[in-house]
Amino acid sequence: MAALNPADPRLTKPIARAKSRNIFPLWENKAALESMLADAHTRLVQSESLRAWLKRRGIEQMLIRAELGWCRNWFTIPFRDRDGQLLGAAARAGTELSKRVPNKMTTPCGQPPLLYVPDWVLWVTAPAVYITFGLIDAISLVQLGYAAASPSAGQNSTNPRWLDDVQKPIYVVPDKGELSAAIKLATALGYRGRVLELEYPEGLKDPNDYLQVGQSELLKKHLEEAKQRDASRRTK
């Protein structure tokens, strides 16, 4: 797939989903989607037992900030623009459900790929921004103070045109094994694009894995070291 060609129609084509398996209203019905996400968020806020998965992932601090919710064994994630208007949503299967479904992530029927920004204030004000290839990874970096975002449908759904108005360094932080996709995206971003190749310890494959094993400070250390290596290469 020519994932980084902005003219590729597959970047804006709505993603087909089996309605019978989807917890969301249709993407076009924003009022129903907003109501469903609000109910899911209230449910998760009021139930400590349902938040056990967030604790295991190390992102419970983002419960309110990211408006995370719970619906029928899925953890919901609203997508908003910088004015707070609802763009869409995604959901991540909980621990038990993830063992029974082929895809751990789902989005509303009809929703095209979108850029998920967990914290717009941080995104706008930070001196640099970070792109991950996973929603939970973006949430993890925001929790640590990094202005992060992620495509909603994986690395091949990333449209560099989403970042046209970002005139500051854009660091792409790939999972283990996703370096090639990160380099392609950084190249498409021109002078703004940089790749931060993390030295993942044994057993870890993505930024959120650091949080799951209680190594948030190590993740920050590895990110800063990767930035130093990038800066050094650029001055040679």
WOMOZI-V170825 format. One record per backbone hydrogen bond with DSSP energy under -1.0 kcal/mol. NH is the residue of the N-H (numbers start at 1). CO is the residue of the C=O. If there is no record, write none. Layout:
BEGIN
nh=NH co=CO
nh=NH co=CO
END
This chain:
BEGIN
nh=3 co=1
nh=5 co=2
nh=8 co=5
nh=11 co=8
nh=12 co=9
nh=13 co=9
nh=15 co=111
nh=21 co=18
nh=22 co=19
nh=27 co=109
nh=29 co=26
nh=30 co=28
nh=33 co=29
nh=34 co=30
nh=35 co=31
nh=36 co=32
nh=37 co=33
nh=38 co=34
nh=39 co=35
nh=40 co=36
nh=41 co=37
nh=42 co=38
nh=43 co=39
nh=44 co=40
nh=45 co=41
nh=46 co=42
nh=52 co=49
nh=55 co=51
nh=56 co=52
nh=57 co=53
nh=59 co=54
nh=62 co=59
nh=63 co=60
nh=66 co=62
nh=67 co=64
nh=68 co=63
nh=69 co=76
nh=70 co=40
nh=71 co=74
nh=74 co=71
nh=75 co=92
nh=76 co=69
nh=77 co=90
nh=79 co=88
nh=81 co=85
nh=84 co=81
nh=87 co=79
nh=88 co=79
nh=90 co=77
nh=91 co=106
nh=92 co=75
nh=93 co=104
nh=94 co=73
nh=98 co=94
nh=99 co=96
nh=100 co=97
nh=101 co=97
nh=106 co=91
nh=110 co=15
nh=111 co=108
nh=116 co=150
nh=123 co=119
nh=124 co=120
nh=125 co=121
nh=126 co=122
nh=129 co=169
nh=130 co=147
nh=131 co=171
nh=132 co=149
nh=138 co=134
nh=139 co=135
nh=140 co=136
nh=141 co=137
nh=142 co=138
nh=143 co=139
nh=144 co=140
nh=145 co=142
nh=146 co=141
nh=148 co=146
nh=149 co=130
nh=150 co=116
nh=152 co=114
nh=157 co=154
nh=158 co=155
nh=162 co=159
nh=163 co=160
nh=164 co=161
nh=166 co=163
nh=170 co=192
nh=171 co=129
nh=172 co=194
nh=173 co=131
nh=176 co=205
nh=178 co=175
nh=182 co=178
nh=183 co=179
nh=184 co=180
nh=185 co=181
nh=186 co=182
nh=187 co=183
nh=188 co=184
nh=189 co=185
nh=190 co=187
nh=192 co=189
nh=193 co=190
nh=194 co=170
nh=196 co=172
nh=200 co=198
nh=204 co=201
nh=209 co=206
nh=210 co=207
nh=212 co=208
nh=213 co=209
nh=214 co=211
nh=215 co=210
nh=219 co=215
nh=220 co=216
nh=221 co=217
nh=222 co=218
nh=223 co=219
nh=224 co=220
nh=225 co=221
nh=226 co=222
nh=227 co=223
nh=228 co=224
nh=229 co=225
nh=230 co=226
nh=231 co=227
nh=232 co=228
nh=233 co=229
nh=234 co=230
nh=235 co=231
END
